[in-house]
């Protein structure tokens, strides 16, 4: 249910939706934190940059992934580019690991052990 609320908040232009979304970044359920991060990126509010940056160290990789994607979307919006365009080069060194977005062969877990 909370995940649906976070998702629905993306279409609400009202800034009063921002504080609840920022609170959802601290929810106990990773699904809610991940959806809140994604929604914050879609909304394009610069006030979300610092809270999203803190989520880059979340225990859930989905939360980290959605937070990085949201930060990239916010950067694109700030630069005037399309929010669904390619990741801004200036973000990759600071926020995204080098392998984000690269396909792996089927069955490859990414562990080089």
C-alpha positions in Angstrom: 0.0 0.0 0.0 2.8 2.5 0.9 4.5 1.6 -2.3 1.4 2.6 -4.3 1.2 5.9 -2.4 4.8 6.7 -3.3 4.2 5.7 -7.0 1.0 7.9 -7.2 2.9 10.9 -5.8 4.9 11.1 -9.0 1.9 12.6 -10.8 1.0 15.1 -8.1 2.4 18.6 -8.9 1.6 19.7 -5.3 4.8 20.3 -3.3 3.0 19.0 -0.2 3.7 15.5 -1.4 7.5 16.1 -1.0 7.8 15.7 2.8 5.9 12.3 2.9 8.1 11.0 0.1 11.3 12.1 1.9 10.0 10.3 5.0 9.4 7.1 2.9 13.1 7.0 2.2 13.5 5.9 5.8 10.7 3.3 5.8 11.5 -0.2 7.1 10.4 -1.9 3.9 13.0 -1.7 1.1 10.3 -1.7 -1.5 8.9 1.6 -0.1 12.3 3.2 0.0 13.1 2.1 -3.5 9.8 3.4 -4.9 10.1 6.7 -3.0 13.6 7.2 -4.5 12.3 6.5 -8.0 9.4 8.9 -7.5 11.6 11.7 -6.2 13.6 11.5 -9.4 10.5 11.7 -11.5 9.2 14.7 -9.6 12.4 16.7 -10.3 12.6 18.6 -6.9 16.2 19.6 -6.1 15.4 19.4 -2.4 15.6 15.6 -2.8 19.3 15.6 -3.8 20.8 15.3 -0.3 18.3 12.7 1.0 18.8 10.6 -2.2 22.6 10.9 -1.9 22.4 9.4 1.6 20.4 6.4 0.2 23.3 5.5 -2.0 24.6 3.5 1.0 21.3 1.7 1.7 21.5 -2.0 2.5 19.1 -2.8 -0.4 20.7 -2.6 -3.9 17.3 -1.6 -5.3 17.2 1.5 -3.1 20.8 2.3 -4.1 20.0 1.8 -7.8 16.8 3.9 -7.8 18.5 6.6 -5.8 21.4 6.8 -8.3 18.8 6.8 -11.1 16.9 9.6 -9.4 20.0 11.7 -8.9 20.9 11.2 -12.6 17.3 12.3 -13.6 17.6 15.4 -11.3 20.9 16.3 -12.9 19.5 15.9 -16.4 16.5 18.1 -15.4 18.8 20.7 -13.9 20.8 20.8 -17.1 17.7 21.1 -19.3 18.1 17.7 -20.9 15.3 15.1 -21.1 14.7 13.3 -17.8 14.7 10.0 -19.7 17.9 10.6 -21.6 21.3 9.1 -21.1 23.1 9.4 -17.8 24.9 12.7 -17.5 28.6 12.2 -17.7 29.2 14.4 -14.7 27.3 12.1 -12.4 29.0 8.8 -13.2 32.2 9.4 -11.2 30.4 10.7 -8.2 27.2 8.6 -8.0 27.3 5.6 -10.2 29.6 2.6 -10.3 31.3 2.2 -13.7 29.3 -1.0 -14.4 25.8 0.5 -14.0 23.8 -0.1 -17.1 26.1 -2.7 -18.6 24.6 -6.0 -19.5 26.2 -9.2 -18.2 26.1 -12.6 -19.8 23.2 -14.8 -18.6 24.2 -16.6 -15.4 26.9 -14.1 -14.5 26.4 -12.9 -10.9 29.1 -10.3 -11.1 31.2 -12.1 -8.5 34.7 -12.7 -9.7 35.5 -15.2 -7.0 
